[in-house]
Amino acid sequence: MASSVTAASVVNALNSAVDKTGSAFKQLDFYLAKNEVALYPKWNIYDQLFGSIKWQPNMGSTLTGTTPTPSPVLRTTFMPEILTAFPKKDQFTVGERTEDAKLGMHRFESNRFRFLSNFESFWRDHLSYAQSDIVRQIQNANNTFIRTLMYYQAPDAYIVGQGLSSQIGHASGIKKTSLTQDNIRDIENGLDTQGATTEAIAKSSGDQFRQDCTDGSAGGSDDGDVPSSALTLKEIFKAMLVLQEDIQAPTFDRLYNVPKTSEMVKGKYLLICSTEAWASLLWDDSLRTATSSAATSGAAATVRTTTLAPANLNLLQDGFAGDLFGKVTAKFDPYPMRFDHNGTFVVPQKESGGKVVPNPAYTAIGDGDTGFDSDGSENDAGNASYEIAFLVGADAFKAINVGPPPKEFASKNMNAKKFYSMKWNGEVTLTDQFLVPTSGTAISATPGTELNVYGDYLKFISQAVIGGIAGDVRYCLPIIYKRRRTS
């Protein structure tokens, strides 16, 4: 079992380069925790909405949630009996339903580091950056997990320009449905294509479903026109009415895993989208659009008037943006789900020349057409021209907390005893217990591996238990639309 490096081993390795009391390593430990607290909020997008279940060892491998269900409202009119008559009565029964989900575990590691004699330089140039990066990746993984549940377990989707998937004409056998978490575990990194998974997955939430939303099949048209159009204020309003009127989803009243509750989210639904989609709303035609005019040409023919009350799109507070119709506020996903006209997901970043850069196919916006160029290649192949946003009500899911460290780390009374007694899900530690390559011996030059018994190398490790369970998945509505940039 891997463990953190002890202060004594660091003193031995560094010899005279470090204070004999080992205080430098203690400072390193405290700095690791403080750095983690500072970084986690940057990547909390979905966890703030649903992360409320605390997990401890020996709690079991299956997460069971019991949700009380209220009695239905069955009256359209009401008139009680007069006082001299025997009164009638309504008797209400409160029910409950249970949801089960299997918990998962994942491990995160950095590459190994050579333990240099100049420890301060080593920490500043290597350890600090590597620790920050692994913390970021852990939180990205947890956010991606919650978003995965939101997309695949949602029973319906809103296709911009068409309406709800359940109410439009898809191609045969294709319609958005809710998948089980066992089904979702069959999907590896967005590879939900037929062949890699089952045909049922491909047609209910996978690549065939998404392609049907782009190639003209959805909505009963198969002429090559793109049915999913750009995200607009009017379409957001229509999707909000679905949550409010047809599903009767509750609005948010609080957040999780944050030191304070934002007033921006209270009493509102939350739109999680890209900054690109939000910026396009600033030039929305519903804010300033043309009206009818007697003139057929010239300036008089393009008289513009406000058709929608101005929205506070520029309002920013605690990571939230905007106030739409008094019912919707937005939060930005730095890496939204994007796919090409074949329904294939495109990854956000790639490595090029030793640098991590945005994936050009992820940022490019094609015309959405599946036609062919003169050389026979598809002219929009691979470009992530389509995007998925989420309009969410409260309590759609509950998820296990993955970090950050307990609030006691911010206390001025922190000491070594308190520090080492605290553990949390997804804690990042340093270890020297792993195999390292060797060049062989003077007798045998055959390379091999051996235990890192001399403590020459270190690496960061973390193990997180990750899980989520449905509250009411109807309260989560994926929105599929064609990307656009303001020209």
RARA-V476393 format. One record per pair of residues at least 4 apart in sequence whose C-alpha atoms are under 7 Angstrom apart, sorted by the first residue. I is the first residue (numbers start at 1). J is the second residue. D is the distance in whole Angstrom. If there is no record, write none. Layout:
I_J_D / I_J_D
This chain:
2_431_6 / 2_433_6 / 3_431_5 / 4_429_6 / 4_430_5 / 4_431_5 / 5_9_7 / 5_430_6 / 5_431_5 / 5_432_6 / 6_10_7 / 7_11_6 / 7_22_6 / 7_25_6 / 8_12_6 / 8_22_7 / 9_13_6 / 10_14_6 / 11_15_6 / 11_18_7 / 11_20_7 / 11_22_6 / 13_455_7 / 14_18_6 / 14_117_6 / 17_117_7 / 17_118_7 / 18_24_7 / 19_23_6 / 19_24_7 / 22_26_7 / 23_27_6 / 24_28_6 / 25_29_6 / 26_30_6 / 27_31_6 / 28_32_6 / 29_33_7 / 30_34_6 / 31_35_6 / 32_36_6 / 33_37_6 / 34_38_6 / 35_39_6 / 36_40_6 / 36_135_7 / 36_404_7 / 37_404_6 / 37_405_7 / 40_44_6 / 40_139_7 / 40_404_6 / 43_136_7 / 43_139_6 / 43_140_6 / 44_48_6 / 44_139_7 / 44_143_7 / 45_143_7 / 45_333_7 / 46_50_7 / 46_143_6 / 46_146_6 / 46_147_7 / 47_51_5 / 47_143_6 / 48_255_6 / 48_256_5 / 48_257_6 / 48_258_7 / 49_255_6 / 49_256_6 / 50_256_7 / 50_395_7 / 50_397_6 / 50_398_5 / 50_399_6 / 51_256_6 / 51_257_7 / 51_398_6 / 51_399_4 / 51_400_6 / 51_401_5 / 52_256_6 / 52_398_6 / 52_399_6 / 52_400_6 / 52_401_6 / 53_398_7 / 53_399_6 / 53_400_4 / 53_401_6 / 54_400_6 / 54_401_6 / 55_400_6 / 61_102_6 / 61_103_5 / 62_100_7 / 62_101_6 / 62_102_5 / 62_103_6 / 63_100_6 / 63_101_5 / 63_102_6 / 63_103_7 / 64_98_7 / 64_99_6 / 64_100_4 / 64_101_6 / 65_98_5 / 65_99_5 / 65_100_6 / 66_96_7 / 66_97_6 / 66_98_4 / 66_99_7 / 67_96_5 / 67_97_5 / 67_98_6 / 68_95_6 / 68_96_4 / 68_97_6 / 69_94_6 / 69_95_5 / 69_96_5 / 70_94_5 / 70_95_7 / 71_92_6 / 71_93_6 / 71_94_5 / 81_85_6 / 81_87_6 / 81_88_7 / 99_469_7 / 99_470_7 / 101_181_7 / 101_469_6 / 103_465_7 / 103_466_6 / 103_467_5 / 104_465_6 / 104_466_5 / 104_467_6 / 105_464_6 / 105_465_4 / 105_466_6 / 106_463_6 / 106_464_6 / 106_465_7 / 107_462_6 / 107_463_4 / 107_464_6 / 108_461_6 / 108_462_5 / 108_463_6 / 109_460_6 / 109_461_4 / 109_462_6 / 110_130_7 / 110_134_7 / 110_459_6 / 110_460_5 / 110_461_7 / 111_459_6 / 112_457_6 / 112_458_5 / 112_459_5 / 113_457_5 / 113_458_5 / 113_459_6 / 114_456_6 / 114_457_5 / 114_458_7 / 115_456_5 / 115_457_5 / 115_458_7 / 116_122_6 / 118_122_6 / 119_123_6 / 120_124_6 / 121_125_6 / 122_126_6 / 122_127_7 / 123_127_5 / 123_128_6 / 124_128_6 / 125_129_7 / 126_130_6 / 127_131_6 / 128_132_6 / 129_133_6 / 130_134_6 / 131_135_6 / 131_460_7 / 132_136_6 / 133_137_6 / 134_138_6 / 135_139_6 / 136_140_6 / 137_141_6 / 138_142_6 / 139_143_6 / 140_144_6 / 141_145_6 / 142_146_6 / 143_147_6 / 144_148_6 / 145_149_6 / 146_150_6 / 147_151_6 / 148_152_6 / 149_153_5 / 150_154_6 / 150_476_7 / 151_478_6 / 152_178_6 / 152_179_6 / 152_205_6 / 153_178_4 / 153_179_5 / 153_180_7 / 153_473_7 / 154_177_7 / 154_178_5 / 154_473_5 / 154_474_6 / 154_476_6 / 154_477_7 / 155_176_6 / 155_177_5 / 155_178_4 / 155_473_7 / 155_474_6 / 156_164_7 / 156_165_6 / 156_166_6 / 156_176_5 / 156_177_6 / 156_477_7 / 157_164_6 / 157_165_5 / 157_176_6 / 157_477_6 / 157_478_5 / 157_479_6 / 158_163_5 / 158_164_4 / 158_165_6 / 158_239_7 / 158_477_7 / 158_478_6 / 158_479_5 / 158_480_6 / 159_163_5 / 159_164_6 / 159_165_7 / 159_228_6 / 159_479_6 / 159_480_5 / 159_481_6 / 160_228_5 / 160_229_6 / 160_230_7 / 160_231_6 / 160_235_6 / 160_479_7 / 160_480_6 / 160_481_5 / 161_227_6 / 161_228_6 / 161_229_5 / 162_219_6 / 162_227_7 / 162_228_7 / 163_167_7 / 163_168_7 / 164_168_7 / 165_175_6 / 165_176_6 / 166_175_7 / 168_218_7 / 168_219_5 / 169_218_6 / 169_219_5 / 169_220_5 / 170_174_6 / 170_175_6 / 170_212_7 / 170_217_6 / 170_218_4 / 170_219_6 / 170_220_6 / 171_212_7 / 171_217_6 / 171_218_7 / 173_203_7 / 174_203_5 / 174_204_6 / 174_209_6 / 175_203_7 / 175_204_5 / 175_209_7 / 176_204_5 / 176_205_6 / 177_204_5 / 177_205_7 / 179_183_6 / 179_184_7 / 180_184_6 / 181_185_6 / 182_186_7 / 186_197_6 / 187_191_6 / 187_192_5 / 187_197_7 / 190_345_6 / 191_196_7 / 192_196_6 / 192_197_6 / 192_201_7 / 192_202_6 / 192_206_5 / 192_207_6 / 193_197_6 / 193_202_5 / 193_206_6 / 193_207_5 / 194_198_6 / 194_199_5 / 194_202_5 / 197_201_7 / 198_202_7 / 199_203_6 / 200_204_6 / 201_205_6 / 201_206_6 / 202_206_4 / 202_207_5 / 202_208_5 / 202_209_7 / 203_208_5 / 203_209_5 / 204_209_6 / 205_209_6 / 206_210_6 / 207_211_6 / 207_342_7 / 207_343_4 / 207_344_6 / 208_212_6 / 208_343_6 / 209_213_7 / 210_214_7 / 210_343_5 / 211_215_6 / 211_341_6 / 211_342_5 / 211_343_4 / 212_216_7 / 212_217_5 / 212_218_6 / 213_217_7 / 213_218_5 / 213_227_6 / 213_228_6 / 214_226_5 / 214_227_6 / 214_228_6 / 214_341_6 / 215_224_6 / 215_225_7 / 215_226_6 / 215_341_7 / 216_221_5 / 216_222_5 / 216_223_6 / 216_224_5 / 216_225_5 / 216_226_5 / 216_227_5 / 217_221_5 / 217_222_5 / 218_227_7 / 226_368_7 / 228_480_7 / 228_481_5 / 228_482_6 / 229_481_5 / 229_482_5 / 230_481_5 / 230_482_5 / 230_483_6 / 230_484_6 / 231_235_6 / 231_277_7 / 231_481_6 / 232_236_6 / 232_281_6 / 232_284_6 / 233_237_6 / 233_281_7 / 233_284_7 / 233_286_7 / 234_238_6 / 234_286_7 / 235_239_6 / 236_240_6 / 237_241_6 / 238_242_7 / 239_243_7 / 240_244_6 / 241_245_5 / 242_246_5 / 242_247_6 / 243_247_5 / 243_248_6 / 243_249_5 / 243_475_7 / 244_248_5 / 244_249_6 / 247_474_7 / 249_393_6 / 249_475_5 / 250_393_6 / 250_394_6 / 251_267_5 / 251_268_5 / 251_269_5 / 251_393_5 / 251_394_5 / 252_265_6 / 252_266_5 / 252_267_6 / 252_268_6 / 252_269_6 / 252_393_6 / 252_394_5 / 253_265_7 / 253_266_4 / 253_267_6 / 254_261_6 / 254_266_6 / 255_261_6 / 262_318_6 / 264_317_7 / 264_320_7 / 264_329_7 / 265_329_6 / 268_327_5 / 268_328_5 / 268_329_7 / 269_327_6 / 269_328_5 / 269_329_6 / 269_391_7 / 269_392_6 / 269_393_5 / 270_328_6 / 270_329_5 / 270_330_6 / 270_391_6 / 270_392_5 / 270_393_7 / 271_328_7 / 271_329_6 / 271_330_5 / 271_331_6 / 271_390_6 / 271_391_5 / 271_392_6 / 272_330_6 / 272_331_5 / 272_332_6 / 272_333_6 / 272_389_6 / 272_390_5 / 272_391_6 / 273_277_7 / 273_331_7 / 273_332_5 / 273_333_6 / 273_336_7 / 273_389_5 / 273_390_7 / 274_278_6 / 274_332_5 / 274_333_5 / 274_334_7 / 274_336_6 / 275_279_6 / 275_332_6 / 276_280_6 / 277_281_7 / 280_284_7 / 280_485_6 / 280_486_6 / 282_313_7 / 285_289_5 / 286_307_6 / 286_308_6 / 287_306_6 / 287_307_6 / 287_308_5 / 287_310_6 / 288_304_6 / 288_305_6 / 288_306_5 / 288_307_7 / 289_304_5 / 289_305_6 / 289_306_7 / 289_307_7 / 290_302_6 / 290_303_6 / 290_304_4 / 290_305_6 / 291_303_6 / 291_304_6 / 291_305_7 / 293_300_7 / 293_301_6 / 295_300_6 / 295_301_5 / 296_301_5 / 297_301_5 / 299_303_7 / 311_323_6 / 311_324_5 / 311_325_7 / 312_322_5 / 312_323_5 / 312_324_7 / 313_321_7 / 313_322_4 / 313_323_6 / 314_321_7 / 314_322_6 / 315_321_5 / 315_322_5 / 316_320_6 / 316_321_4 / 316_322_6 / 317_321_6 / 319_331_7 / 320_329_7 / 320_330_6 / 320_331_5 / 321_329_6 / 321_330_5 / 321_331_6 / 322_329_5 / 322_330_6 / 323_328_6 / 323_329_5 / 324_328_5 / 324_329_6 / 335_348_6 / 336_388_7 / 337_387_6 / 337_388_5 / 338_345_6 / 338_346_6 / 338_384_5 / 338_386_6 / 338_387_4 / 338_388_6 / 339_343_6 / 339_344_5 / 339_345_4 / 339_346_5 / 339_384_5 / 339_385_6 / 339_386_5 / 339_387_6 / 340_344_6 / 340_345_7 / 340_382_6 / 340_383_5 / 340_384_4 / 340_385_6 / 340_386_6 / 341_368_6 / 341_370_7 / 346_362_6 / 346_384_6 / 347_362_7 / 348_358_6 / 348_359_6 / 348_362_6 / 349_356_7 / 349_357_6 / 349_358_4 / 349_359_4 / 350_356_6 / 350_357_6 / 350_358_6 / 350_359_5 / 351_355_5 / 351_356_5 / 351_357_6 / 352_356_6 / 352_357_7 / 359_363_7 / 360_364_6 / 361_382_6 / 361_383_5 / 361_384_6 / 362_383_6 / 362_384_5 / 363_384_7 / 364_383_6 / 364_384_6 / 364_385_7 / 365_383_6 / 365_384_6 / 365_385_5 / 365_483_7 / 366_380_5 / 366_383_6 / 366_385_6 / 367_380_7 / 368_380_6 / 368_385_6 / 369_380_7 / 370_378_6 / 370_379_7 / 370_380_7 / 371_378_6 / 371_379_6 / 372_376_5 / 372_377_5 / 372_378_4 / 372_379_5 / 373_377_5 / 373_378_6 / 373_379_5 / 385_482_6 / 385_483_6 / 386_481_6 / 386_482_5 / 386_483_5 / 387_480_6 / 387_481_6 / 387_482_6 / 387_483_6 / 388_478_6 / 388_479_5 / 388_480_5 / 388_481_7 / 389_478_6 / 389_479_5 / 389_480_7 / 390_476_7 / 390_477_6 / 390_478_4 / 390_479_6 / 391_476_6 / 391_477_5 / 391_478_6 / 392_475_6 / 392_476_5 / 392_477_6 / 393_475_5 / 393_476_6 / 395_471_6 / 395_472_7 / 396_470_6 / 396_471_5 / 396_472_5 / 396_473_5 / 396_475_5 / 396_476_6 / 397_468_7 / 397_469_6 / 397_470_4 / 397_471_5 / 397_472_7 / 397_473_7 / 398_468_6 / 398_469_5 / 398_470_6 / 398_471_6 / 399_467_6 / 399_468_4 / 399_469_6 / 400_466_6 / 400_467_6 / 400_468_6 / 402_425_5 / 402_426_6 / 402_464_7 / 403_424_6 / 403_425_6 / 403_426_6 / 403_427_7 / 405_409_7 / 405_424_6 / 409_414_7 / 414_418_6 / 414_419_7 / 415_419_6 / 416_420_6 / 417_421_6 / 418_422_7 / 423_427_7 / 425_464_5 / 425_465_7 / 426_462_6 / 426_463_5 / 426_464_4 / 427_462_6 / 428_460_6 / 428_461_6 / 428_462_5 / 429_460_6 / 429_461_6 / 429_462_6 / 430_458_7 / 430_459_6 / 430_460_5 / 430_461_6 / 431_458_6 / 431_459_6 / 431_460_6 / 432_452_6 / 432_455_6 / 432_457_6 / 432_458_5 / 432_459_7 / 433_452_6 / 434_451_6 / 434_452_6 / 435_449_6 / 435_450_5 / 435_451_5 / 435_452_6 / 436_449_5 / 436_450_6 / 436_451_6 / 436_452_6 / 437_448_6 / 437_449_4 / 437_450_6 / 438_447_6 / 438_448_5 / 438_449_5 / 438_450_7 / 439_445_7 / 439_446_7 / 439_447_4 / 439_448_7 / 440_444_6 / 440_445_5 / 440_446_5 / 440_447_5 / 440_448_6 / 441_445_6 / 452_456_7 / 452_457_7
